[in-house]
Amino acid sequence: MDRREKDNEELRTIQTDLANYLYNHYEISTVDEKREKEIFKEFNQGKGDMTEQEFFERLDSITEYIDIEKIEFTGFSVTPMKSLEVHFEINDLLSHTATLGVKSAETGQWIYRIDSGIEKPVQDHYLSRKDQETNRSIPMNIVTFYDGGID
């Protein structure tokens, strides 16, 4: 196996591992913005008609959670600090990046930094950590791999 084949195999392994990690630890959330504004107005920075606990309960009640049903890897790049960035889309709703800087000394697995929870222009859905993580293998038919190498 030549160097290029070995590199491509490593990139495929990274994508498979990241897809499993996302599938088991993250979900998509979205909020009805009109209802959210009404709740904020009613709360009025703690001076309104509801307690802080009621405020958070009402916000949580209007949040919709969606399982990951599709992951499409769209590219790789290298940061100025020589970390590998993996670019991907989830459910055709979100574009995100995971940065791989170091491998865990304990497991030998990459440590991912995922730009979750970051509000992005024109995206009304967010990638957020699951309250209850799972340990299932991702169905490979929902993953589209990127085989174009590193940009």
C-alpha positions in Angstrom: 0.0 0.0 0.0 1.5 3.3 -1.0 1.5 6.5 1.0 -1.6 8.0 -0.7 -3.7 4.9 -0.2 -2.7 4.8 3.5 -3.6 8.5 3.9 -7.0 8.0 2.2 -7.6 4.9 4.5 -6.8 7.1 7.5 -9.2 9.8 6.3 -12.0 7.2 5.8 -11.3 5.9 9.3 -11.6 9.4 10.8 -14.9 10.0 9.0 -16.3 6.7 10.2 -15.2 7.4 13.8 -16.6 11.0 13.7 -19.9 9.8 12.2 -20.3 7.3 15.0 -19.4 10.0 17.6 -21.9 12.5 16.2 -24.6 9.8 15.9 -24.3 8.8 19.5 -23.6 12.1 21.2 -25.4 14.8 19.3 -28.9 15.7 18.0 -30.4 18.7 16.2 -32.5 21.2 18.0 -34.7 24.0 16.8 -37.0 26.5 18.5 -40.2 28.2 17.4 -38.8 31.8 17.3 -42.2 33.5 17.6 -43.1 31.5 20.7 -39.5 32.1 22.1 -39.9 35.9 21.7 -43.2 35.8 23.5 -41.7 33.8 26.4 -38.8 36.3 26.7 -41.2 39.2 26.6 -43.3 37.6 29.3 -40.2 36.9 31.5 -39.0 40.5 31.0 -35.5 39.8 32.4 -37.0 38.4 35.6 -39.3 41.3 36.1 -42.3 39.7 34.4 -45.0 37.3 35.3 -43.0 34.1 35.5 -40.3 32.7 37.7 -36.9 31.8 36.3 -37.7 28.1 36.6 -41.0 28.6 34.7 -39.0 30.5 32.1 -36.5 27.7 31.4 -39.3 25.1 31.5 -41.3 27.0 28.9 -38.2 27.5 26.7 -37.4 23.8 26.9 -41.0 22.9 26.0 -40.8 24.7 22.7 -37.5 23.1 21.7 -37.8 20.3 19.1 -35.1 17.6 19.0 -34.4 15.8 15.8 -32.2 12.6 15.4 -29.3 12.6 13.0 -30.5 10.8 9.8 -27.8 11.8 7.4 -24.2 12.9 7.6 -22.3 14.1 4.5 -18.6 14.8 4.7 -17.7 17.7 2.4 -14.0 18.2 2.8 -10.8 18.4 4.8 -8.5 21.3 5.5 -5.5 22.1 7.7 -5.5 25.0 10.1 -2.5 27.4 10.5 -1.8 25.5 13.8 -1.6 22.2 11.7 -4.9 20.7 13.1 -7.1 18.8 10.7 -10.6 20.2 10.1 -13.3 17.9 8.9 -16.2 19.6 7.2 -19.7 18.0 7.2 -23.4 18.5 6.8 -26.1 16.9 8.9 -29.6 16.2 7.7 -29.2 18.7 4.9 -29.8 21.3 7.6 -26.5 22.2 9.2 -22.9 22.7 8.1 -20.3 22.1 10.7 -16.6 21.6 11.3 -14.8 19.2 13.6 -11.2 19.9 14.5 -8.8 17.1 15.2 -5.7 18.3 17.1 -4.4 15.5 19.2 -5.0 11.8 19.9 -6.0 10.6 23.3 -3.1 9.0 25.1 -5.5 6.5 26.8 -7.5 5.3 23.7 -5.4 6.3 20.7 -8.5 7.9 19.3 -8.7 11.5 17.9 -10.2 14.1 20.2 -12.8 16.1 18.3 -13.7 19.7 18.9 -17.1 20.2 17.3 -18.5 23.7 16.7 -21.8 22.8 18.2 -24.3 25.2 19.7 -22.8 28.1 17.7 -25.4 30.2 16.1 -24.8 30.5 12.4 -26.4 32.9 10.0 -29.3 31.5 8.0 -29.4 28.4 10.2 -32.4 27.9 12.5 -31.3 24.5 13.7 -28.5 23.8 16.1 -26.2 20.8 16.8 -26.4 20.1 20.5 -25.2 17.3 22.8 -27.8 14.7 23.7 -28.9 14.5 27.3 -28.7 10.7 27.1 -25.8 9.5 25.0 -26.1 6.2 23.1 -23.6 3.5 22.1 -25.0 2.3 18.8 -23.2 1.7 15.5 -24.3 4.3 12.9 -26.1 2.8 9.8 -23.5 3.3 7.1 -26.2 4.0 4.5 -26.8 7.4 6.1 -23.1 8.4 5.7 -21.7 10.0 2.6 -17.9 9.9 2.7 -15.6 12.5 1.1 -12.7 11.0 -0.9 -11.2 14.1 -2.3 -8.2 14.3 0.1 -7.1 17.3 2.1 -7.4 20.8 0.6 
